[in-house]
Amino acid sequence: MICPRCGADDDKVIDSRAAEDGYVVRRRRVCSACEHRYTTYERVERRRRLVVVKKDNARVPFDRSNILRGLQAACGKRPISEEVKEGIVDAIEAEIHQEFDREVPSREIGERVAAQLRAVDDIAYIRYASEYHSFRTIEEFVEEVTDLKGRTRDAEGQDVLFDE
């Protein structure tokens, strides 16, 4: 690894941990030249390549950066850390690799992103939903906001309907 501070190519790994999905290894490193400590992440490349089936039946290789770009656009200037966004992408990627063998509909990915955002931030969820669901009228938008207002979250962060 090249040190991000001094550019030296001599470091030691001082700690390694596997992430919960087993496909990411987190390593703490220390540069031998300047003693700067930094973290790297190694992602295991999967043998089978997952293909995303778009609405028009076009097939494109799965690319996690597309999910992250959508999340960043939806989150805008909301107080949501990059770690949370990366965690959402990691969770969705792990889920779809476990549930789908070769092809995954883009709709499945979109619904999972919306569900994760709904649990994290209502405004980011509405931003994402307005693009994902292609609201055509203000009434559709108001209906989604009304539905969101009619819910609350339990201790685990799961949506629960209000009993009025």
C-alpha positions as CSV (number, residue, x, y, z in Angstrom):
1,M,0.0,0.0,0.0
2,I,1.1,3.5,-0.6
3,C,0.9,5.8,2.4
4,P,-1.8,8.6,1.8
5,R,0.4,11.1,3.7
6,C,4.0,10.6,2.5
7,G,3.6,8.3,-0.5
8,A,6.0,5.7,0.8
9,D,5.4,2.1,-0.2
10,D,6.3,0.4,3.0
11,D,3.7,-0.3,5.7
12,K,2.7,-2.9,8.3
13,V,-0.7,-4.3,8.9
14,I,-1.5,-3.9,12.6
15,D,-5.1,-5.2,12.6
16,S,-7.4,-7.1,10.1
17,R,-11.1,-7.7,10.5
18,A,-13.7,-9.3,8.3
19,A,-16.9,-7.4,7.7
20,E,-20.2,-9.0,8.5
21,D,-20.9,-10.1,4.9
22,G,-17.5,-11.9,4.7
23,Y,-16.6,-10.2,1.4
24,V,-14.8,-7.2,2.8
25,V,-11.6,-7.1,4.9
26,R,-10.8,-4.0,6.9
27,R,-7.1,-3.5,7.6
28,R,-5.4,-0.9,9.9
29,R,-2.0,0.0,8.6
30,V,1.0,2.0,9.8
31,C,3.5,3.6,7.4
32,S,7.1,2.6,8.3
33,A,8.4,5.9,7.0
34,C,6.2,8.5,8.7
35,E,4.2,6.3,11.2
36,H,0.9,7.6,9.8
37,R,-2.0,5.2,10.6
38,Y,-4.7,4.6,8.1
39,T,-7.4,2.1,7.2
40,T,-7.9,0.2,3.9
41,Y,-10.7,-2.0,2.7
42,E,-10.2,-5.0,0.5
43,R,-13.3,-6.3,-1.3
44,V,-13.3,-9.9,-2.5
45,E,-14.1,-10.1,-6.2
46,R,-16.9,-12.5,-6.8
47,R,-16.6,-15.2,-9.5
48,R,-20.0,-14.8,-10.9
49,R,-20.9,-11.5,-12.4
50,L,-24.3,-10.2,-11.5
51,V,-26.3,-8.6,-14.3
52,V,-28.9,-5.9,-13.8
53,V,-32.0,-6.2,-16.0
54,K,-33.3,-2.7,-16.7
55,K,-37.0,-1.7,-17.3
56,D,-36.4,-1.9,-21.1
57,N,-34.9,-5.4,-20.7
58,A,-31.4,-4.1,-21.4
59,R,-28.8,-5.9,-19.4
60,V,-25.8,-4.2,-17.8
61,P,-23.2,-5.4,-15.3
62,F,-24.0,-4.7,-11.6
63,D,-22.0,-1.7,-10.4
64,R,-22.3,-0.7,-6.8
65,S,-21.2,2.8,-7.6
66,N,-24.5,3.4,-9.3
67,I,-26.3,2.7,-6.1
68,L,-24.0,5.0,-4.2
69,R,-24.5,7.8,-6.8
70,G,-28.3,7.5,-6.3
71,L,-27.9,7.7,-2.6
72,Q,-25.6,10.7,-2.7
73,A,-28.1,12.5,-5.0
74,A,-31.0,11.7,-2.7
75,C,-29.1,12.6,0.5
76,G,-27.9,15.9,-0.9
77,K,-26.9,18.1,2.1
78,R,-28.7,15.9,4.6
79,P,-26.8,14.9,7.8
80,I,-26.1,11.4,6.6
81,S,-22.5,10.2,6.9
82,E,-20.6,8.5,4.1
83,E,-20.2,5.5,6.3
84,V,-24.0,5.2,6.5
85,K,-24.3,5.4,2.7
86,E,-21.5,2.9,2.2
87,G,-23.2,0.6,4.8
88,I,-26.5,0.8,2.8
89,V,-24.7,-0.1,-0.4
90,D,-22.8,-2.9,1.3
91,A,-26.1,-4.3,2.7
92,I,-27.9,-4.1,-0.6
93,E,-25.0,-5.7,-2.5
94,A,-24.8,-8.6,0.0
95,E,-28.6,-9.1,-0.2
96,I,-28.8,-9.3,-3.9
97,H,-25.7,-11.5,-4.3
98,Q,-27.3,-13.9,-1.8
99,E,-30.8,-13.9,-3.4
100,F,-30.0,-13.7,-7.1
101,D,-27.8,-16.0,-9.0
102,R,-27.1,-14.2,-12.3
103,E,-29.7,-11.5,-13.0
104,V,-31.4,-9.0,-10.7
105,P,-34.2,-6.7,-11.9
106,S,-33.3,-3.0,-11.4
107,R,-36.7,-2.7,-9.7
108,E,-35.5,-4.9,-6.9
109,I,-32.4,-2.8,-6.3
110,G,-34.5,0.4,-6.4
111,E,-37.0,-1.0,-3.8
112,R,-34.2,-2.0,-1.5
113,V,-32.6,1.4,-1.7
114,A,-35.9,3.1,-1.0
115,A,-36.6,0.9,2.0
116,Q,-33.1,1.6,3.4
117,L,-33.5,5.3,2.9
118,R,-36.9,5.3,4.5
119,A,-35.4,3.8,7.7
120,V,-32.5,6.4,7.7
121,D,-34.0,9.8,6.6
122,D,-37.5,10.8,5.5
123,I,-36.4,13.7,3.3
124,A,-33.7,11.6,1.5
125,Y,-36.4,8.9,1.1
126,I,-38.9,11.3,-0.5
127,R,-36.2,12.7,-2.8
128,Y,-35.3,9.2,-3.9
129,A,-38.9,8.1,-4.2
130,S,-39.8,11.1,-6.3
131,E,-37.2,10.0,-8.9
132,Y,-37.6,6.3,-8.5
133,H,-41.5,6.3,-8.7
134,S,-41.5,9.0,-11.4
135,F,-44.2,11.0,-9.8
136,R,-46.1,12.8,-12.6
137,T,-48.4,15.0,-10.5
138,I,-48.2,16.8,-7.2
139,E,-51.0,14.6,-5.9
140,E,-48.8,11.5,-6.3
141,F,-46.1,13.3,-4.4
142,V,-48.5,14.5,-1.6
143,E,-49.9,11.0,-1.3
144,E,-46.4,9.6,-0.7
145,V,-45.6,12.3,1.9
146,T,-49.0,11.6,3.6
147,D,-48.3,7.9,3.7
148,L,-44.8,8.7,5.3
149,K,-46.4,11.0,7.9
150,G,-48.9,8.3,8.8
151,R,-46.1,6.0,10.0
152,T,-43.8,5.9,12.9
153,R,-40.8,3.7,13.8
154,D,-40.5,1.2,16.5
155,A,-37.3,0.7,18.7
156,E,-35.6,-1.3,15.8
157,G,-36.3,1.4,13.3
158,Q,-39.1,-0.5,11.5
159,D,-42.1,1.3,10.1
160,V,-45.3,0.9,12.2
161,L,-48.7,2.2,11.2
162,F,-50.3,4.7,13.6
163,D,-53.6,3.6,15.2
164,E,-55.7,6.7,15.1
